[in-house]
Amino acid sequence: MNRYPIWKYIVILVTLLFGALYTAPNYFGESPALQVSSGKATVKVERGMVASVEQALQKGHLKSESVFYEVHGTQATVRVRFSDTDTQFKAKALLEKELNTDPSDPNYLLAFNLMPNTPNWLQSLRALPMNLGLDLRGGVHFLMQVDTKALINKRVQGIQSSVRSILRDKNVRHAGISRNGDTVVIQFREAETQAKAKQILAAQMPDVALNAVSGSLDLVVSLQTTALKKAIDDGVQQNIVTLAKRVNELGVAEPIIQRQNIDRIVVELPGVQDVARAKDIIGRTATLEVRLVDESVMRGTEETANIPLGSELFKVGKNAPVVLYKDPIITGDYISSASASFDQNQQAAVSIDLNGDGGRKMREATRNKIGKAMSIVLFEKNKGEVLTVATIRDELGSRFQITGMGNSEAATDLALLLRAGSLSAPMEIIEEKTIGPQLGADNIKRGFNATLYGFAAIAVFMICYYLLFGFFSVLALGVNVLLLLALLSLLQATLTLPGIAAIALALGMAIDANVLINERIREELRAGSTAQAAIAAGFDRAWATILDSNVTTLIVGFALLVFGSGPVRGFAVVHCLGILTSMFSAVFVSRGVVNLWYGRKKKLTSIAIGQIWKPR
């Protein structure tokens, strides 16, 4: 009656092995480390950097535990592990000096970091420790406000430029186009021309509202409410994506970058203590411009020649030095996509797609410039770097190629730069705070103690009240905690103080299921059932109640996960996982242990489940 088939015990053993394997990395601790990353968009960290770092450390008589190269997505870095923080600090100063020829404009950035001491064989199984949140590890918190006025201003400027271009292309005469606040005002001399312009603009610009001014022939162009909201949403989202790329340079294991309300962004960088450097990185602006080469200055004489008014000399980058006109043809805002490809001769190239306005500007600029040179310049920290100089072979439009890249790797790198974009609008830091590592360690200690003492109190009560069945319940509760920690480690979830609170709550909810089972078995014994029948009926009949209570609680957990943010979501993730593991351990594992202990006894007369009170 109360026997488990072998395959169920195999499932339990595999589950226990899984739990032990993926929980173990959390006990190995971390070592101080340095991360070497690119300081410029045009500089790549290659595998050869490992040898350069090792040579620099040998030169400074500093010993490292290990140096290795790793790639996460498109971000390549070199990590160096040390045995103590003193060596870590000395190595940072040494490597900054050895790897960068110009300290004021570094090619490589070095960031303090922590690396898990997990053995390589565990890491190969993707068994890694949980990431710790800001409140447990210490770090920097920023609340940033996006300048939506600048976003709208930029959008209205684009509308004004588009209106002018469309009317010129359609040969519609107007008496002037001006801007009034967040609207564009077009003046006409005839009502027929006004009606024609309104019809053309309505067809080509569906996102704008066109209103005629009573008593005059003016036409007011403004963004529709939905288009205005979408412009703000897209702008904030672009800033979030750009920030995510930038914080990679800080060596943060699990940064949190998320939207808060309409125009605010929360940035949390666990493990980062250098607030000034963090502000510098996330506030960086990078823009791309396409410019024509000023061929009035002979190539090769740029550095000694007199630079004409309206042009400027660029000394850094591929094909530099070169003199370019100051007025750009287009900026990076007009690039919709860029990808590595091949030209007609099967040589590496970059294919670029522009939006409608960008294509129009490019056609107008290159129509009469065939055979002339054109350059793409990246501006970062107000310094321009030439990415490439190419010859215009034909009139360019919304799609064109940059050839002469040399190899596919160079083409891929340039395509990544062109796609990277920049902040869509300026941001202001309206709140910042730093949590020290000591406070984080104290939070971990308190949270661990709270969970440990709670577990101990539950264990004492259950064993005293339910005797051997109480011990079985505590054993199942231990399996529940083991599986919960293993899942959090496997999913690489970020553990915060609310997450620790959710673990403590999961203990109480998990033991509740065992209380229901034990009480149900007692009821069956009071009703006169045999011991084996009472065990079977207790587990079977308690299951429906356990399922109902856990499903309803799981629904609430999912609601917190979907509609919550920040710490609330962290609590919800641990809460939902805790419910799933508790259902498995309280019913499946607990019954397996009971069946293993009592199931082999054919003539079972009594069981150790505490005193059974029978009604009079």
Secondary structure as UniProt FT lines:
FT   HELIX           6..23
FT   HELIX           24..27
FT   STRAND          30..38
FT   TURN            41..42
FT   TURN            47..48
FT   HELIX           49..59
FT   TURN            60..61
FT   STRAND          66..72
FT   TURN            73..74
FT   STRAND          75..81
FT   HELIX           85..99
FT   TURN            103..104
FT   STRAND          108..116
FT   HELIX           120..124
FT   TURN            125..126
FT   STRAND          131..132
FT   HELIX           134..137
FT   STRAND          139..146
FT   HELIX           148..169
FT   TURN            170..171
FT   STRAND          176..180
FT   TURN            181..182
FT   STRAND          183..187
FT   HELIX           191..204
FT   TURN            206..207
FT   STRAND          208..212
FT   TURN            214..215
FT   STRAND          219..223
FT   HELIX           225..246
FT   HELIX           247..250
FT   STRAND          256..260
FT   TURN            261..263
FT   STRAND          264..270
FT   HELIX           275..282
FT   STRAND          286..293
FT   TURN            295..296
FT   TURN            299..300
FT   TURN            302..304
FT   TURN            309..310
FT   STRAND          311..314
FT   TURN            318..319
FT   STRAND          322..325
FT   STRAND          330..331
FT   HELIX           332..334
FT   STRAND          335..342
FT   TURN            344..345
FT   STRAND          348..354
FT   HELIX           356..366
FT   TURN            367..368
FT   TURN            370..371
FT   STRAND          373..380
FT   TURN            381..382
FT   STRAND          383..391
FT   STRAND          399..402
FT   HELIX           408..420
FT   STRAND          427..435
FT   HELIX           437..490
FT   TURN            491..492
FT   STRAND          494..495
FT   HELIX           497..526
FT   TURN            527..528
FT   HELIX           531..563
FT   HELIX           567..583
FT   HELIX           584..589
FT   HELIX           590..598
FT   TURN            599..600
//
